[in-house]
């Protein structure tokens, strides 16, 4: 740690009562904390970071209110609706738009020794910190002229104003971690132990091959890619710690195709805190609630979206006219959210509200569950447990001659269902977020060429294709963001992605309020006699 000279620390009261060794330990700890707080370099970095949030997002890191007043009538709006970067740009250079030319806010431009003359004839001496505060809060320049009416006046705390000015002094040299003139550092995380280790290695291989091939072609904008790998762990907090270490030690610019299954909440919080974009995480449970996590972009919808597609499918089939819907699931926060999605979609489709039948995970009793469910002749049973439990439920129902329609909102059950009792022929429905029909000849040829050139594994091909698609989308957005790259520009480029064809997945569309690229699913049923899947619907669009 770099120490600042000429600083003296006061000893806290009560320290004398401690033993010598304890006093030494406490003194060292207090000294380290004091040096960290007192060091001007650290304070400056903190102010820059806070000021950047105010400039880019129009919100205060302290949570205090920032208000913008717009036009002659001083229309009041939250600062987030009129963030500085919205008009002046992330680079603060300003960009002509709709006949308005926002000023260059870089400190070099604001403090030109001979002042500034604007295109409309307005001129003024160079800005100082004090006159810049007046411009931000009162809408007047250093000569006392009124600024353009399109320039809002802001109300914020003096601390926020100071942080904003500190950031404007350094905005020209601001650059996110992991980006330089000749390289971009990309990260991912895969399991190396346990049941998913083999899949993790397959995903690691395809991701590495993708960026190696891109580098062999010169990268993009004369930048080559450096790919860094982290490992997931058995427990969510351990996974978070591993990825946090990866972000810090390797200075990761963005993440792609990382395994976050089981650690969704922890990793999403980390990405938000570190402001690191993550594209195409591998999970069945995308988190898209309010407030929206700006950093994370999913390719396909999860179990909740697929369950919604099944409800929409049922609402359009004559044989399911107003069915009695029950949802059997192991108790968990995630499964409860899937039930909520089923309930919400049922309301939208005008169907009867579903009944919940939760059970303790690992303690499923098919006989007792059948007793609870009864024998509704037109019943639809959503089952969210594992395939073995689903089959045991169907076998017990078969003994009673009861054959409700079984809805399984996850392709993970797929082939295991081929051994279901024959009485359920045509009555088992599964949802798939993608289909072979989404794959173009060109897309498949491109993927196969990469696989052959780099001798990729021949197993876990579906997971490889998702990781490959995530990397492809990331690179497309990087190209759109341009050479003057930042994380914020990458996020905005991703938000502008519309009907992008990966050649492997359904078309991908993101937006400012949309973080799932292909929001929908296909429904298939099973021919138990021929042991094959049959399409039951086309693409069900949930937008």
C-alpha positions, 0 to 999 in steps of 0.5 A, a space after each residue: 500500500 502506498 502511504 501518504 507522507 507527513 500524516 500523524 494518527 491519533 491513538 484512540 482512547 482505551 488503547 492503553 488497557 490492551 496488551 502490547 501485542 493486541 495494541 500493536 495489531 489494533 494500531 496497524 489495522 487503524 493505521 491502514 484504514 486511516 492511510 486509505 481514507 487520508 490518501 489523496 490518490 484514493 480520495 480522488 479515485 472515489 470522487 471520480 467514481 461517484 462523479 461518473 455515476 452522476 454524469 452517466 446515470 444522473 443518480 447520486 451514489 449517496 442516494 440523495 436526490 438529483 432533480 433536473 428543471 427543463 425549459 422556460 416553465 422549469 418542468 421538474 424531472 428526475 436527474 436520471 431522465 436528463 443525465 449529462 451523458 445523454 446529450 454531451 456523450 460518454 466522451 463529453 465531446 457533445 454531438 449534433 442532434 436534431 439541430 442542437 449542438 451540446 457543448 464540449 464538456 472536457 476540462 480542456 475545452 471548458 478552460 481554454 485560456 481565451 474563452 469560448 465562442 459558440 456557433 450562435 455568437 455567444 461567447 464567454 471567458 474560460 470556466 472555473 469550478 465556481 462558474 461551472 457550478 453556476 452553469 449546472 445549477 442556474 443555467 448561466 455561463 461565465 459571462 452571465 449569458 443564459 445557456 440554451 433552453 434545452 440545457 436543464 438546471 440541476 439541483 443536487 447536493 454540494 458533495 455531488 456537485 464537487 464529485 461531478 466537477 472532479 469527474 469532468 476534469 478527468 473524463 478525457 482520460 477515463 477508461 474502463 478496466 481491460 481496455 487498451 489501444 491494442 487489447 480487450 480482456 474478456 472473462 468467463 467462468 466454468 465449473 471444473 469439478 462435479 457433475 457439470 465439469 465435463 460440460 464446463 470444459 466443452 464450453 471453455 474449449 469453444 469460447 477459447 477457439 472463438 476468440 483465438 480464431 478472431 485474433 487470427 483475423 486481426 481482432 477488431 479495431 486493431 485490438 486483440 482479445 485476451 480471454 481469462 477463465 475463472 471457476 465456479 464453485 459448489 456454493 453461491 458465495 464461493 462462486 461469487 468470490 472466485 468471479 470477483 477475484 477474476 474481475 479484479 486480478 485480470 481487470 476484466 472488461 466484459 464477461 461472456 457465457 459464464 455459468 451462473 446456475 445456482 448463483 444467479 442472485 450473487 453474480 447479478 449483484 456482483 455485475 451491478 456493483 462492478 458495472 461489468 457487462 455479462 452476455 449470455 450467462 448459462 442459467 435456466 433462471 434469468 433474473 429480470 425483475 425490477 429494478 432491471 440489472 443493466 449489465 446482464 443480457 440473456 440469450 433465451 428465456 428461462 423456466 418462467 418464460 417457458 412456463 408462460 409459453 405453455 400457458 399461452 399454448 394451452 389457451 389456444 387448444 380446444 382440448 384444453 378449454 379452461 383447464 384445471 391447472 395445478 403446479 407441483 414443485 419442490 419448495 424454493 424461492 425460484 420455483 415460487 417465482 415460476 408459479 407466479 409466472 404461471 399464475 400471471 399468464 393464466 390471468 392474461 389468457 383468461 384461464 382458471 387460476 392455478 393451484 399450488 402443490 409444493 413439496 419439500 425438495 428430495 421428499 416427493 411422494 407420488 402416491 400422496 400427491 395423486 391423492 391431493 390432486 384428485 382426478 380432474 378429467 380436464 386437468 393440466 399438471 405443471 411439474 417442476 421437479 426432476 425427471 425421476 419424480 415426474 415419471 413416478 407421478 405418471 406411473 401412479 396416475 397410470 395405475 388409477 387410469 388417470 391421464 392428465 396432460 403433463 406440462 414440463 417447462 424445461 427441455 432438461 426432462 426431454 429424453 427421459 420422458 420416452 419411458 413414460 406410461 403409454 397412456 400418456 402418449 401425446 399428453 406430455 408437453 415440453 417447452 424448448 427455448 430454441 429449435 433446429 429450425 432456428 439454425 441456418 445452413 450458414 450458421 451451422 457451417 460456420 460453427 462446424 468449421 470452427 469445431 473441426 479446425 480447433 478439434 472441439 469436443 463432440 459432446 455437450 454441443 447444445 451448451 457449446 452453441 449457446 456459449 458460441 452465440 453469446 461470444 458472437 453477440 458480444 463481438 457484434 456489439 463491440 463492433 457497433 460500439 466503435 473504437 472509442 470503447 467503454 462498458 457503457 457504450 457496449 451496453 448501449 450497443 447491446 440495447 440497440 441489437 435488433 433481430 440479430 441472427 446468430 445462425 444458431 438461436 432464434 433472432 436476438 433483440 435487446 432494448 433499454 427495458 429488455 434483457 432476454 434476447 429471444 423471449 418465447 419458446 416452442 412446445 413439443 409433445 412426445 410420441 411414446 410409441 415411436 420414441 420421438 418428439 413431435 412439434 405441437 406449436 411454432 414459435 410462441 412469442 411472449 413479447 
